[in-house]
Amino acid sequence: MPNPRLTGLGSGLFCGVLMVALGGLDQVLFGASLTVYGVLFLPVCVLTAVWVRRGDLLTAPVVVPIGFAAGLPAVSDDGLMGLVTALATQAGWLYGGTLVAGVTVIVRRIRLVNRRVARSPRLE
């Protein structure tokens, strides 16, 4: 399993580029299904939160909604109203993916703090 460590900017680019690519793939294979796009968004959120480096953990829940919005024009109807409608109707996927990224980041942060406390010398 690859174990890359992305910076905050790198995680934003990873999520954005991958969601644009998945949006295009969804349009070609599934006829721009918003449900398929939402389902594909969840693993991207997990990967973004897992692969962001420790110093940039808080950027993952911020960049995943931006990535969702970046790929949405490929699967939404033409024009601004189609994009706004898609954002409104797919808000559950957007919030769910952001929540998944947030929980993953919190778990990683708790494990990091616990490891740091276990390694530190105790003063008694």
Backbone as CSV, one residue per row, in Angstrom:
resi,resn,N_x,N_y,N_z,CA_x,CA_y,CA_z,C_x,C_y,C_z
1,MET,0.843,-1.184,0.000,0.000,0.000,0.000,0.885,1.242,0.000
2,PRO,0.690,2.141,-0.948,1.514,3.345,-0.959,1.216,4.207,0.266
3,ASN,2.227,4.896,0.717,2.080,5.736,1.894,2.619,7.137,1.611
4,PRO,2.030,7.840,0.637,2.522,9.184,0.350,2.138,10.154,1.458
5,ARG,2.853,11.209,1.557,2.531,12.273,2.496,2.370,13.557,1.697
6,LEU,1.149,14.036,1.627,0.839,15.225,0.837,0.855,16.459,1.721
7,THR,1.321,17.554,1.190,1.217,18.830,1.888,-0.231,19.303,1.803
8,GLY,-0.531,20.400,2.432,-1.878,20.945,2.351,-2.273,21.274,0.919
9,LEU,-1.378,21.928,0.199,-1.634,22.243,-1.204,-1.704,20.972,-2.045
10,GLY,-0.821,20.039,-1.774,-0.818,18.781,-2.506,-2.097,17.985,-2.296
11,SER,-2.605,17.994,-1.077,-3.855,17.278,-0.829,-5.024,17.955,-1.533
12,GLY,-4.998,19.278,-1.604,-6.037,19.981,-2.351,-5.978,19.677,-3.837
13,LEU,-4.772,19.657,-4.375,-4.614,19.313,-5.786,-4.993,17.860,-6.050
14,PHE,-4.583,16.962,-5.169,-4.934,15.548,-5.308,-6.448,15.375,-5.343
15,CYS,-7.122,15.950,-4.378,-8.576,15.802,-4.290,-9.262,16.468,-5.478
16,GLY,-8.849,17.668,-5.826,-9.482,18.384,-6.931,-9.298,17.697,-8.269
17,VAL,-8.067,17.311,-8.569,-7.788,16.663,-9.852,-8.479,15.305,-9.935
18,LEU,-8.461,14.564,-8.832,-9.109,13.256,-8.846,-10.623,13.381,-9.000
19,MET,-11.229,14.378,-8.380,-12.683,14.538,-8.510,-13.056,15.029,-9.906
20,VAL,-12.230,15.859,-10.528,-12.492,16.261,-11.913,-12.402,15.053,-12.836
21,ALA,-11.375,14.224,-12.618,-11.223,13.009,-13.435,-12.384,12.040,-13.207
22,LEU,-12.782,11.852,-11.950,-13.901,10.956,-11.661,-15.223,11.514,-12.182
23,GLY,-15.372,12.827,-12.176,-16.564,13.442,-12.759,-16.646,13.191,-14.252
24,GLY,-15.529,13.330,-14.928,-15.498,13.028,-16.365,-15.749,11.560,-16.650
25,LEU,-15.159,10.694,-15.841,-15.375,9.258,-15.992,-16.834,8.889,-15.720
26,ASP,-17.418,9.515,-14.728,-18.831,9.290,-14.412,-19.720,9.735,-15.572
27,GLN,-19.385,10.848,-16.171,-20.178,11.334,-17.304,-20.111,10.374,-18.478
28,VAL,-18.929,9.839,-18.746,-18.758,8.934,-19.880,-19.406,7.575,-19.621
29,LEU,-19.176,7.011,-18.439,-19.629,5.650,-18.167,-21.064,5.552,-17.667
30,PHE,-21.502,6.517,-16.870,-22.800,6.413,-16.211,-23.772,7.522,-16.591
31,GLY,-23.436,8.322,-17.577,-24.342,9.372,-18.017,-24.532,10.481,-17.006
32,ALA,-23.471,10.857,-16.315,-23.470,11.954,-15.345,-24.403,11.680,-14.171
33,SER,-24.249,10.531,-13.553,-25.046,10.175,-12.383,-24.477,10.867,-11.148
34,LEU,-25.297,11.691,-10.527,-24.848,12.400,-9.336,-24.645,11.453,-8.157
35,THR,-25.412,10.377,-8.109,-25.257,9.408,-7.026,-23.912,8.692,-7.136
36,VAL,-23.543,8.288,-8.333,-22.244,7.640,-8.541,-21.123,8.613,-8.187
37,TYR,-21.285,9.858,-8.566,-20.282,10.873,-8.240,-20.141,11.012,-6.725
38,GLY,-21.251,11.028,-6.015,-21.205,11.126,-4.560,-20.558,9.917,-3.912
39,VAL,-20.865,8.730,-4.420,-20.257,7.510,-3.874,-18.750,7.506,-4.120
40,LEU,-18.330,7.953,-5.283,-16.900,8.009,-5.589,-16.182,9.077,-4.764
41,PHE,-16.919,10.053,-4.288,-16.335,11.125,-3.483,-15.866,10.620,-2.117
42,LEU,-16.568,9.662,-1.547,-16.236,9.192,-0.202,-14.839,8.570,-0.099
43,PRO,-14.448,7.649,-1.002,-13.072,7.135,-0.883,-12.004,8.196,-1.146
44,VAL,-12.319,9.169,-1.976,-11.363,10.260,-2.209,-11.163,11.044,-0.914
45,CYS,-12.233,11.243,-0.162,-12.126,11.941,1.129,-11.246,11.164,2.099
46,VAL,-11.440,9.854,2.151,-10.646,9.020,3.056,-9.175,9.064,2.648
47,LEU,-8.899,8.894,1.363,-7.505,8.918,0.901,-6.843,10.265,1.161
48,THR,-7.579,11.334,0.947,-7.022,12.664,1.202,-6.685,12.830,2.677
49,ALA,-7.575,12.381,3.558,-7.340,12.522,4.998,-6.235,11.600,5.496
50,VAL,-6.079,10.448,4.870,-5.051,9.500,5.296,-3.679,9.909,4.776
51,TRP,-3.616,10.468,3.579,-2.337,10.768,2.959,-1.812,12.166,3.244
52,VAL,-2.575,13.030,3.888,-2.054,14.360,4.199,-1.039,14.219,5.338
53,ARG,0.018,14.977,5.296,1.051,14.831,6.315,0.577,15.393,7.654
54,ARG,1.280,15.015,8.696,0.856,15.354,10.061,0.732,16.854,10.304
55,GLY,1.629,17.617,9.760,1.596,19.058,9.981,0.443,19.767,9.293
56,ASP,-0.156,19.120,8.315,-1.241,19.725,7.549,-2.569,18.988,7.741
57,LEU,-2.743,18.326,8.858,-3.945,17.517,9.062,-5.237,18.318,8.927
58,LEU,-5.225,19.531,9.398,-6.470,20.311,9.387,-6.894,20.775,8.001
59,THR,-6.040,20.604,7.010,-6.425,21.037,5.670,-7.337,20.033,4.969
60,ALA,-7.291,18.773,5.360,-8.083,17.752,4.663,-9.592,18.042,4.692
61,PRO,-10.185,18.343,5.855,-11.627,18.633,5.823,-11.974,19.934,5.092
62,VAL,-10.971,20.761,4.841,-11.215,22.011,4.125,-11.166,21.799,2.611
63,VAL,-10.231,20.970,2.145,-10.045,20.831,0.706,-11.008,19.847,0.056
64,VAL,-11.572,18.910,0.825,-12.454,17.932,0.181,-13.738,18.561,-0.375
65,PRO,-14.367,19.526,0.296,-15.527,20.156,-0.356,-15.150,20.945,-1.608
66,ILE,-13.955,21.513,-1.606,-13.489,22.240,-2.782,-13.294,21.270,-3.942
67,GLY,-12.730,20.101,-3.644,-12.568,19.074,-4.666,-13.909,18.591,-5.200
68,PHE,-14.882,18.424,-4.312,-16.230,18.028,-4.732,-16.793,19.043,-5.714
69,ALA,-16.670,20.312,-5.372,-17.189,21.369,-6.240,-16.401,21.474,-7.542
70,ALA,-15.128,21.135,-7.521,-14.314,21.223,-8.738,-14.752,20.215,-9.786
71,GLY,-15.138,19.029,-9.364,-15.547,18.005,-10.315,-17.014,18.017,-10.658
72,LEU,-17.795,18.779,-9.935,-19.242,18.796,-10.126,-19.702,19.325,-11.482
73,PRO,-19.041,20.300,-12.099,-19.512,20.750,-13.414,-19.541,19.653,-14.477
74,ALA,-18.733,18.629,-14.333,-18.734,17.543,-15.315,-20.002,16.704,-15.256
75,VAL,-20.637,16.644,-14.091,-21.819,15.798,-13.941,-23.113,16.584,-13.755
76,SER,-23.031,17.898,-13.626,-24.244,18.690,-13.445,-24.758,19.192,-14.793
77,ASP,-25.976,19.702,-14.772,-26.541,20.278,-15.984,-25.759,21.528,-16.371
78,ASP,-25.957,21.967,-17.599,-25.224,23.130,-18.092,-25.621,24.385,-17.327
79,GLY,-24.676,25.238,-17.136,-24.934,26.550,-16.569,-24.786,26.597,-15.060
80,LEU,-24.866,27.818,-14.578,-24.705,28.070,-13.148,-25.851,27.487,-12.340
81,MET,-27.059,27.561,-12.862,-28.197,27.021,-12.120,-28.102,25.506,-11.978
82,GLY,-27.587,24.823,-12.970,-27.384,23.379,-12.866,-26.360,23.033,-11.796
83,LEU,-25.318,23.841,-11.718,-24.292,23.629,-10.705,-24.839,23.886,-9.302
84,VAL,-25.584,24.961,-9.134,-26.174,25.288,-7.838,-27.181,24.214,-7.433
85,THR,-27.976,23.755,-8.384,-28.947,22.697,-8.099,-28.244,21.407,-7.698
86,ALA,-27.180,21.059,-8.396,-26.429,19.848,-8.058,-25.807,19.958,-6.668
87,LEU,-25.289,21.122,-6.333,-24.735,21.318,-4.992,-25.818,21.182,-3.927
88,ALA,-26.996,21.715,-4.217,-28.083,21.650,-3.242,-28.610,20.230,-3.080
89,THR,-28.763,19.518,-4.175,-29.339,18.178,-4.086,-28.334,17.131,-3.618
90,GLN,-27.055,17.398,-3.766,-26.028,16.446,-3.357,-25.310,16.872,-2.085
91,ALA,-25.943,17.729,-1.310,-25.325,18.218,-0.072,-25.067,17.090,0.915
92,GLY,-25.874,16.055,0.901,-25.655,14.919,1.797,-24.322,14.242,1.541
93,TRP,-24.002,14.019,0.261,-22.705,13.434,-0.074,-21.573,14.369,0.330
94,LEU,-21.770,15.659,0.095,-20.747,16.650,0.432,-20.489,16.680,1.932
95,TYR,-21.556,16.736,2.729,-21.400,16.747,4.181,-20.858,15.416,4.694
96,GLY,-21.319,14.323,4.116,-20.846,13.009,4.532,-19.354,12.834,4.279
97,GLY,-18.904,13.228,3.103,-17.483,13.129,2.791,-16.629,14.029,3.661
98,THR,-17.124,15.227,3.927,-16.401,16.138,4.806,-16.339,15.578,6.217
99,LEU,-17.426,14.966,6.668,-17.451,14.343,7.987,-16.470,13.173,8.058
100,VAL,-16.433,12.352,7.020,-15.498,11.224,6.977,-14.058,11.738,7.044
101,ALA,-13.746,12.766,6.283,-12.396,13.335,6.323,-12.095,13.920,7.697
102,GLY,-13.059,14.602,8.290,-12.861,15.187,9.614,-12.632,14.145,10.690
103,VAL,-13.419,13.085,10.680,-13.255,12.014,11.671,-11.915,11.315,11.479
104,THR,-11.535,11.072,10.244,-10.247,10.433,9.968,-9.099,11.290,10.482
105,VAL,-9.180,12.587,10.260,-8.138,13.506,10.725,-8.106,13.546,12.248
106,ILE,-9.256,13.559,12.895,-9.290,13.584,14.363,-8.681,12.313,14.939
107,VAL,-9.000,11.155,14.359,-8.430,9.898,14.830,-6.920,9.901,14.638
108,ARG,-6.453,10.382,13.501,-5.007,10.458,13.276,-4.342,11.386,14.280
109,ARG,-4.980,12.499,14.578,-4.416,13.465,15.526,-4.361,12.881,16.940
110,ILE,-5.408,12.186,17.347,-5.423,11.571,18.681,-4.313,10.527,18.786
111,ARG,-4.145,9.713,17.760,-3.076,8.704,17.775,-1.703,9.366,17.824
112,LEU,-1.540,10.470,17.109,-0.276,11.195,17.116,0.035,11.742,18.505
113,VAL,-0.948,12.331,19.143,-0.755,12.891,20.482,-0.464,11.776,21.481
114,ASN,-1.174,10.669,21.387,-0.935,9.550,22.305,0.472,8.992,22.150
115,ARG,0.954,8.880,20.916,2.326,8.410,20.687,3.348,9.385,21.255
116,ARG,3.065,10.670,21.081,3.993,11.679,21.594,4.036,11.652,23.111
117,VAL,2.895,11.475,23.761,2.858,11.407,25.217,3.549,10.141,25.709
118,ALA,3.386,9.035,25.025,4.024,7.787,25.444,5.542,7.854,25.323
119,ARG,6.045,8.617,24.362,7.489,8.727,24.179,8.152,9.760,25.075
120,SER,7.397,10.698,25.590,7.992,11.765,26.382,8.381,11.246,27.773
121,PRO,9.473,11.774,28.314,9.869,11.347,29.665,8.899,11.918,30.687
122,ARG,8.619,11.110,31.669,7.661,11.543,32.707,8.405,12.176,33.863
123,LEU,7.923,13.315,34.269,8.485,14.026,35.420,7.603,13.780,36.625
124,GLU,8.168,13.215,37.642,7.356,12.920,38.832,7.926,13.565,40.047
